[in-house]
Amino acid sequence: MRRVVIAGNWKMHKTQAESLEFLQSFLPLLENTAEDREVILCAPFTDLSVMSKNLHGTRVRLGSQNVHWEESGAFTGEIAPSMLTEVGVTYAVVGHSERRQYFGETDETVNFRARAAQKAGLKPILCVGESKQQRDAGETEAVITQQLKADLVGIDLSGLVIAYEPIWAIGTGDTCDSKEANRVIGLIRSQLSSADVPIQYGGSVKTANIDEIMAQPEIDGALVGGASLDAEGFARIVNYQSA
Ligand SMILES: O=C[C@H](O)COP(=O)(O)O
């Protein structure tokens, strides 16, 4: 039985004070959330410690938005796996398209990060997805196949979440049709040697489309950007109505 995993990715939003304000509104809204749903908040590094204290004893897990593959060293601007586990982080997003696009992330470094995360006891949320140009050229399957092949070398599938995020759907309001997302996620699953890996959809998920997205049989959750910044809205997403 695959797990349902709903994660908010705050990207470069929210100060510590704003993160605590969010939790104050958000946590009470999870009182009736179905037990089998895992809820994650991937916050900026500076928020993680204070959020961890405020999430103690709750069902919400903390995620980072990146993690380096070394344990220490001269890597300005990076964060070590143990620095994250020390403050109570459970998940680490790796290979987000914004990292690949703006910060030179390659499949090789994504794989290094994912492996180091697992070695430290963190669960990677591995993002894959095609650009608009690649989709229009009919390359979606090939791009994703190549990403999976390279990113998953040496990865233990039992401690992994995959997020299918078509780049053209991120932050654009242009959600991938839920049936098409279901098809691509099915394709991703067919390439994994384990049938139990939760595979999320990400890209303009919002309160208005979450029920339809989660009604698709291959989709096990969502990686939510913009719509996770609002406590009431994200709670509605977490509390989606199942078909
Ligand atoms: O990590 C989240 C994704 O990039 C989706 O962002 P979005 O929901 O703002 O489109």
The ligand as a Gaussian input file, in Angstrom:
#p B3LYP/6-31G(d) Opt

LIG

0 1
 O        7.968000      22.642000      -5.282000
 C        6.880000      23.045000      -5.722000
 C        6.685000      23.247000      -7.122000
 O        7.752000      23.879000      -7.719000
 C        5.341000      23.784000      -7.506000
 O        5.252000      25.170000      -7.288000
 P        3.820000      25.864000      -7.525000
 O        2.837000      25.058000      -6.722000
 O        3.990000      27.257000      -7.015000
 O        3.526000      25.771000      -8.975000

